[in-house]
Amino acid sequence: MTVLSMSRAEIDRVHVLKDLLAERIRPSEAAQLMGVTRRQVFRLLKAYRAAGPAALISKKRGKPSNRAYPAVVRTEAMALIKANYGDFGPTLAAEKLSERHGLHFGVETVRRWMLADGLWQDRRQRLKRVYQPRHRRDCVGELIQIDDSEHWWFEDRGPQCTLLVFIDDATSRLMHLRFAETESTFDYFAATRAYLQRYGKPIAFYSDKHATFRVNKVGATGGDGMTQFGRALHELNIDIICANAPQAKGRVERANGTLQDRLVKEMRLAGISTIEAGNAFLPAFMEDYNRRFAKPPYSDKDVHRPLAEQDVIDDAFAWKEERTVSQSLTLQYDKVLFILEPNEVTSTLARQRVTVFDYPDGRLVIKHRGRALPYRTFDKVRQVDQAAIVENKRLGPVLAYIAEQQKLLDVSRSQKAPRRRGQGASLFKAG
């Protein structure tokens, strides 16, 4: 069985010729129905009798048009478009080919070429994805949307900064606002800590895919797959969900737009120009905002959970990294060499893993199985020069320090060590 591919007009001609052969219509009527002359009707009828419907298929199908541009001309035009007008639309690209290169093509020709080469999409392909609305959560504290909004909040009176926004999905209530210099892990630590101390623990936070919340590096094999912020929430038994698109967390996105209008103008009227003054102004602004725009929840139940006794919030919101203790009881963190003070606990820790707790206030504690270890930092001022005289009791730490420095020179510094995002050098304190 042969399958023929025919156009609508060709199928209509088959039906007309069948009626003509059955003498249901006359040749003049067939000519009128097919839009051809009587002589052409008899030619088509003769071909149909000889070969059937296949005789009515156009012989030009699948062949290039007689008016098609040569392949070399098309290649030259597309090379010019790709080199100079890759982000232009077909109309503008055709205009520039004519004006600057003397190549005159129809817009539709250029459009077809650009479609074929993937430089343009037709209207259907360019339609924006439709995002269906979803119902709010039922209870306060069930889902808290968090986001940052970098903006000139103080206009020309102060620096550009970031506003960290916590908004309840069930009510659109502003739960917490905090100005910060950047969207850093330590800033989110401080804002989240203040939120938990005021309201308790929500069921989940809903965020974007920023590196603070999610490991975005493709093929990352080191670590446990958690960011520092994700690890802190996991320790406190709080989930974090990352939205696939900004539209998915529309409540906080729309709130950001309102805040960039109303909050900026309110602070202008109040003469506020610093982050500290702005943070002091935010509680009163939030109260007025929620009175105007917050919605009542479907359920009166508040599902925030109080902080439990086992929730050590100071340790949860500290930057934590593991290190291996060397044979000389030293370890390195953030380009600083730490020497564990020898005692009955530390003397057995050679080649053991310890955890460095880097607190937002600058304190640094080294722990092993929850126990803080005594340590001192290696005195860089007293580090040895070539052929320097070194006391025997300091020889071990000095050699360990030299070996560590040589490794740093031979190999680029690990990506894991200097990740103290948002914490200035002046905050670092040893001990």
C-alpha positions as CSV (number, residue, x, y, z in Angstrom):
1,M,0.0,0.0,0.0
2,T,1.4,3.3,-1.1
3,V,0.8,6.4,1.0
4,L,0.7,9.7,-0.9
5,S,1.3,13.1,0.6
6,M,-1.0,15.6,-1.1
7,S,-2.0,19.2,-0.5
8,R,-5.6,20.2,0.1
9,A,-5.9,21.6,-3.4
10,E,-4.6,18.4,-4.9
11,I,-7.1,16.3,-2.9
12,D,-9.9,18.6,-4.1
13,R,-8.8,18.0,-7.7
14,V,-9.0,14.2,-7.2
15,H,-12.7,14.6,-6.1
16,V,-13.5,16.9,-9.1
17,L,-11.9,14.5,-11.6
18,K,-13.8,11.5,-10.0
19,D,-17.1,13.5,-10.5
20,L,-16.1,14.3,-14.1
21,L,-15.3,10.7,-14.9
22,A,-18.7,9.7,-13.4
23,E,-20.4,12.4,-15.6
24,R,-21.8,14.1,-12.6
25,I,-20.4,17.4,-13.8
26,R,-19.3,18.9,-17.2
27,P,-15.8,19.8,-18.2
28,S,-16.6,23.5,-18.0
29,E,-17.8,23.1,-14.4
30,A,-14.7,21.1,-13.5
31,A,-12.5,23.9,-15.0
32,Q,-14.4,26.4,-12.8
33,L,-14.0,24.3,-9.7
34,M,-10.3,23.7,-10.1
35,G,-9.5,27.3,-11.4
36,V,-7.9,26.1,-14.7
37,T,-8.8,26.2,-18.4
38,R,-10.8,23.5,-20.2
39,R,-7.6,22.3,-22.0
40,Q,-5.9,21.8,-18.6
41,V,-8.9,19.9,-17.4
42,F,-8.4,17.3,-20.2
43,R,-4.7,17.1,-19.5
44,L,-5.3,16.4,-15.8
45,L,-8.0,13.9,-16.7
46,K,-5.7,12.0,-19.0
47,A,-2.9,11.9,-16.4
48,Y,-5.4,10.8,-13.7
49,R,-6.6,7.9,-15.9
50,A,-3.0,6.8,-16.6
51,A,-1.4,7.0,-13.1
52,G,-4.2,7.8,-10.6
53,P,-4.0,10.4,-7.8
54,A,-0.1,10.3,-7.9
55,A,-0.3,12.1,-11.3
56,L,-1.8,15.2,-9.6
57,I,1.1,15.7,-7.2
58,S,3.3,18.6,-8.1
59,K,6.6,17.6,-9.7
60,K,8.3,20.6,-7.9
61,R,7.7,19.2,-4.5
62,G,10.9,18.8,-2.5
63,K,12.9,20.7,-5.1
64,P,14.4,24.2,-4.6
65,S,12.4,27.0,-6.0
66,N,13.5,28.5,-9.3
67,R,13.6,31.9,-7.6
68,A,15.7,30.6,-4.6
69,Y,18.9,32.4,-3.9
70,P,22.1,30.5,-4.5
71,A,23.5,28.7,-1.5
72,V,26.7,30.8,-1.5
73,V,24.5,34.0,-1.2
74,R,22.6,32.6,1.7
75,T,25.9,31.5,3.4
76,E,27.4,35.0,3.0
77,A,24.3,36.7,4.4
78,M,24.0,34.4,7.4
79,A,27.7,34.8,8.1
80,L,27.2,38.6,8.2
81,I,24.1,38.3,10.5
82,K,25.9,35.9,12.9
83,A,29.0,38.2,13.1
84,N,27.2,41.5,13.4
85,Y,23.4,41.1,14.0
86,G,23.0,37.9,15.9
87,D,20.6,39.5,18.4
88,F,18.7,41.5,15.8
89,G,15.1,40.7,14.6
90,P,14.6,39.7,11.0
91,T,13.2,43.1,10.0
92,L,16.2,45.1,11.4
93,A,18.7,42.5,10.2
94,A,17.3,42.8,6.6
95,E,17.5,46.6,6.8
96,K,21.2,46.5,7.9
97,L,22.1,44.0,5.2
98,S,20.7,46.4,2.7
99,E,22.1,49.6,4.1
100,R,25.6,48.4,5.1
101,H,26.3,45.5,2.8
102,G,24.2,46.1,-0.4
103,L,22.4,42.7,0.0
104,H,18.7,43.2,-0.6
105,F,16.5,40.4,0.7
106,G,12.9,40.2,1.7
107,V,12.1,40.2,5.4
108,E,10.4,36.9,5.2
109,T,13.5,35.4,3.5
110,V,15.7,36.6,6.3
111,R,13.3,35.4,8.8
112,R,13.2,31.8,7.4
113,W,17.0,31.7,7.3
114,M,17.3,32.9,10.8
115,L,14.7,30.4,12.0
116,A,16.6,27.6,10.2
117,D,19.9,28.6,11.9
118,G,18.4,29.0,15.3
119,L,18.9,32.8,15.5
120,W,15.2,33.6,15.7
121,Q,12.1,32.0,17.2
122,D,8.6,32.1,15.8
123,R,5.8,33.7,17.8
124,R,4.6,30.5,19.3
125,Q,8.1,29.7,20.6
126,R,8.5,33.2,22.0
127,L,5.3,33.0,24.1
128,K,6.1,33.4,27.8
129,R,5.5,30.5,30.0
130,V,2.1,30.6,31.8
131,Y,2.3,30.4,35.6
132,Q,-0.9,29.3,37.2
133,P,-1.8,30.8,40.6
134,R,-1.6,28.6,43.6
135,H,-3.6,28.8,46.8
136,R,-2.0,30.4,49.9
137,R,-0.9,28.1,52.7
138,D,-3.5,27.7,55.4
139,C,-1.6,28.6,58.5
140,V,0.8,31.3,59.7
141,G,4.4,29.9,59.8
142,E,3.7,27.0,57.4
143,L,5.8,28.6,54.6
144,I,7.9,31.7,54.9
145,Q,9.2,33.3,51.6
146,I,12.6,34.9,51.9
147,D,14.4,37.0,49.4
148,D,16.8,39.9,49.1
149,S,16.2,43.2,47.2
150,E,19.3,45.2,46.2
151,H,18.3,48.8,45.7
152,W,19.2,52.4,46.3
153,W,17.1,52.4,49.4
154,F,18.4,55.7,50.7
155,E,18.5,57.2,47.2
156,D,21.4,59.6,46.9
157,R,21.6,60.1,50.7
158,G,23.4,56.8,51.4
159,P,25.0,53.7,49.9
160,Q,23.3,51.1,47.9
161,C,22.4,48.1,50.1
162,T,20.3,45.0,50.3
163,L,17.0,44.5,52.2
164,L,16.4,41.0,53.4
165,V,12.6,40.2,53.4
166,F,10.7,37.5,55.2
167,I,7.0,37.3,54.3
168,D,4.4,34.8,55.4
169,D,2.8,32.9,52.5
170,A,-0.6,32.5,54.2
171,T,-1.1,36.1,55.0
172,S,1.3,38.2,52.9
173,R,2.4,39.7,56.3
174,L,5.9,41.1,56.5
175,M,7.5,39.0,59.3
176,H,11.0,40.4,59.3
177,L,13.0,43.0,57.5
178,R,16.7,43.8,57.8
179,F,19.0,46.1,55.9
180,A,22.5,44.6,55.1
181,E,25.4,45.7,53.0
182,T,25.2,42.5,50.9
183,E,23.2,39.3,50.6
184,S,25.8,37.2,52.5
185,T,25.5,34.0,54.5
186,F,26.3,35.9,57.8
187,D,23.7,38.5,57.1
188,Y,21.1,35.8,56.5
189,F,22.3,34.1,59.8
190,A,21.7,37.3,61.7
191,A,18.3,38.0,60.1
192,T,17.1,34.4,60.5
193,R,18.3,34.2,64.1
194,A,16.2,37.4,64.9
195,Y,13.2,35.9,63.2
196,L,13.4,32.6,65.2
197,Q,13.9,34.4,68.5
198,R,10.7,36.4,67.8
199,Y,8.3,33.9,66.2
200,G,9.8,30.5,66.6
201,K,10.6,27.9,63.9
202,P,8.4,27.8,60.8
203,I,7.8,24.6,58.9
204,A,9.8,25.7,55.9
205,F,11.5,28.7,54.2
206,Y,10.9,29.3,50.5
207,S,13.8,30.9,48.6
208,D,15.3,31.4,45.2
209,K,18.3,29.4,43.9
210,H,21.0,31.8,45.3
211,A,24.2,30.2,46.3
212,T,23.5,31.0,49.9
213,F,20.6,28.5,49.9
214,R,21.7,25.9,47.3
215,V,24.9,24.3,46.0
216,N,24.7,25.5,42.3
217,K,28.1,24.2,41.1
218,V,27.5,21.5,38.5
219,G,29.2,18.2,39.4
220,A,30.3,19.4,42.9
221,T,31.7,16.3,44.7
222,G,33.1,17.8,47.9
223,G,31.2,18.4,51.1
224,D,27.8,17.1,52.0
225,G,25.8,18.9,49.4
226,M,24.5,21.6,51.8
227,T,25.4,25.3,52.0
228,Q,26.2,26.7,55.4
229,F,22.7,28.3,55.6
230,G,21.1,24.9,54.7
231,R,23.2,23.2,57.3
232,A,22.1,25.6,60.0
233,L,18.4,25.1,59.2
234,H,18.9,21.3,59.1
235,E,20.3,21.4,62.6
236,L,17.3,23.4,63.8
237,N,14.8,21.0,62.0
238,I,13.6,23.6,59.5
239,D,13.2,22.8,55.8
240,I,14.3,25.0,52.9
241,I,12.6,24.8,49.5
242,C,14.1,26.5,46.4
243,A,11.7,27.9,43.8
244,N,12.4,27.1,40.2
245,A,11.4,30.6,38.9
246,P,10.8,34.0,40.5
247,Q,7.1,33.8,39.6
248,A,6.8,30.8,42.0
249,K,7.5,33.1,45.0
250,G,5.4,35.9,43.7
251,R,4.3,37.2,47.1
252,V,7.8,38.2,48.2
253,E,8.6,39.5,44.6
254,R,5.5,41.7,44.6
255,A,6.3,42.9,48.2
256,N,9.8,43.9,47.0
257,G,8.2,46.1,44.3
258,T,5.9,47.7,46.9
259,L,8.8,48.3,49.3
260,Q,11.0,49.9,46.7
261,D,8.2,52.4,46.2
262,R,6.7,53.0,49.7
263,L,9.7,52.3,52.0
264,V,12.0,54.5,49.9
265,K,9.6,57.4,50.1
266,E,8.8,57.0,53.8
267,M,12.6,57.0,54.7
268,R,13.0,60.1,52.5
269,L,10.3,61.9,54.5
270,A,12.0,60.7,57.8
271,G,15.5,61.8,56.6
272,I,17.0,58.3,57.0
273,S,20.3,57.8,55.2
274,T,22.2,55.0,57.0
275,I,21.7,51.2,57.4
276,E,21.5,51.5,61.2
277,A,18.8,54.2,61.1
278,G,16.9,52.2,58.5
279,N,16.9,49.1,60.6
280,A,15.6,51.1,63.5
281,F,12.8,52.5,61.3
282,L,11.6,49.1,59.9
283,P,9.5,47.8,62.9
284,A,7.1,50.8,62.7
285,F,7.0,50.6,58.9
286,M,6.2,46.9,59.1
287,E,3.3,47.4,61.5
288,D,1.7,50.0,59.2
289,Y,2.4,47.9,56.1
290,N,0.7,44.8,57.6
291,R,-2.3,46.8,58.7
292,R,-2.8,47.9,55.1
293,F,-1.9,44.8,53.1
294,A,-1.9,41.7,55.2
295,K,-4.7,39.1,54.6
296,P,-6.4,36.9,57.2
297,P,-5.2,33.3,57.1
298,Y,-7.6,30.4,56.3
299,S,-6.8,28.9,59.7
300,D,-6.2,30.6,62.9
301,K,-3.6,28.1,63.9
302,D,0.0,29.4,64.2
303,V,2.3,26.5,63.3
304,H,5.6,28.1,64.5
305,R,7.4,25.8,66.9
306,P,9.3,27.2,69.9
307,L,13.0,26.8,70.0
308,A,13.8,23.6,72.0
309,E,16.4,23.1,74.6
310,Q,18.6,21.1,72.2
311,D,18.5,24.0,69.7
312,V,21.9,25.6,70.3
313,I,21.2,28.7,68.2
314,D,24.7,30.2,68.6
315,D,26.3,27.0,67.2
316,A,23.7,26.6,64.4
317,F,24.4,30.1,63.0
318,A,28.2,29.8,63.0
319,W,30.2,29.1,59.9
320,K,31.5,25.5,60.3
321,E,34.3,23.8,58.5
322,E,36.2,20.6,59.2
323,R,40.0,20.3,59.3
324,T,42.4,17.5,59.9
325,V,44.9,18.0,62.7
326,S,48.5,17.4,61.7
327,Q,51.1,15.3,63.6
328,S,52.3,18.5,65.2
329,L,48.8,19.3,66.4
330,T,48.3,22.2,64.0
331,L,45.6,23.1,61.5
332,Q,45.0,25.9,59.1
333,Y,41.9,27.9,58.6
334,D,41.4,31.1,56.6
335,K,45.1,31.5,56.0
336,V,45.9,31.3,59.7
337,L,47.8,28.5,61.4
338,F,46.4,27.3,64.7
339,I,48.4,25.3,67.2
340,L,46.5,23.1,69.7
341,E,47.8,23.3,73.2
342,P,49.1,19.9,74.2
343,N,47.0,18.1,76.9
344,E,45.4,14.8,77.6
345,V,42.7,15.5,75.0
346,T,44.6,17.2,72.1
347,S,47.6,14.8,72.3
348,T,45.5,12.0,70.7
349,L,44.0,14.1,67.9
350,A,46.8,13.8,65.3
351,R,45.2,12.9,62.0
352,Q,41.7,13.4,63.5
353,R,39.0,15.6,62.2
354,V,38.0,18.7,64.2
355,T,35.4,21.4,63.5
356,V,36.2,25.1,63.3
357,F,33.3,27.3,64.5
358,D,33.5,30.8,63.0
359,Y,30.9,32.9,64.8
360,P,29.3,36.0,63.3
361,D,30.7,38.2,66.1
362,G,34.3,37.1,65.3
363,R,34.8,34.4,67.9
364,L,36.5,31.3,66.7
365,V,36.3,27.9,68.5
366,I,37.8,24.6,67.5
367,K,35.8,21.6,68.7
368,H,36.2,17.8,68.7
369,R,33.0,15.9,69.4
370,G,31.4,18.9,71.0
371,R,34.3,19.8,73.2
372,A,36.2,23.1,72.8
373,L,40.0,22.7,72.4
374,P,42.6,25.1,73.7
375,Y,44.7,26.7,71.0
376,R,46.9,29.6,70.0
377,T,47.6,31.1,66.7
378,F,51.1,30.9,65.2
379,D,52.9,34.2,65.6
380,K,53.7,35.3,62.0
381,V,55.8,38.2,63.3
382,R,58.2,35.7,64.8
383,Q,58.2,33.3,61.8
384,V,61.7,32.3,60.8
385,D,63.8,33.7,58.0
386,Q,66.3,31.7,56.1
387,A,69.0,30.4,58.4
388,A,67.3,31.8,61.5
389,I,67.9,30.3,64.9
390,V,64.9,28.4,66.3
391,E,64.5,27.1,69.8
392,N,64.1,23.3,69.9
393,K,60.7,23.5,71.6
394,R,59.3,25.6,68.7
395,L,60.9,23.6,65.9
396,G,57.9,21.3,65.3
397,P,55.3,24.1,64.9
398,V,57.8,26.1,62.7
399,L,58.4,23.2,60.4
400,A,54.6,22.5,60.1
401,Y,54.1,26.2,59.3
402,I,56.8,26.1,56.6
403,A,55.3,23.0,55.0
404,E,51.9,24.6,54.9
405,Q,53.2,27.7,53.2
406,Q,55.0,25.6,50.6
407,K,51.8,23.8,49.8
408,L,50.1,27.1,49.3
409,L,52.7,28.2,46.9
410,D,52.6,24.9,44.9
411,V,48.9,24.5,44.8
412,S,46.2,27.2,44.5
413,R,44.3,27.8,47.7
414,S,41.4,25.5,48.3
415,Q,38.0,26.9,47.5
416,K,36.7,25.8,50.8
417,A,38.9,27.8,53.1
418,P,38.1,31.5,52.4
419,R,34.4,31.2,52.2
420,R,33.5,33.6,55.1
421,R,31.1,35.5,52.9
422,G,30.1,38.9,54.2
423,Q,32.3,38.9,57.3
424,G,34.9,41.5,57.2
425,A,38.5,40.8,58.2
426,S,38.1,43.2,61.2
427,L,35.6,40.8,62.7
428,F,38.1,37.9,62.9
429,K,39.3,37.1,66.4
430,A,41.3,34.1,67.5
431,G,40.4,32.7,70.9
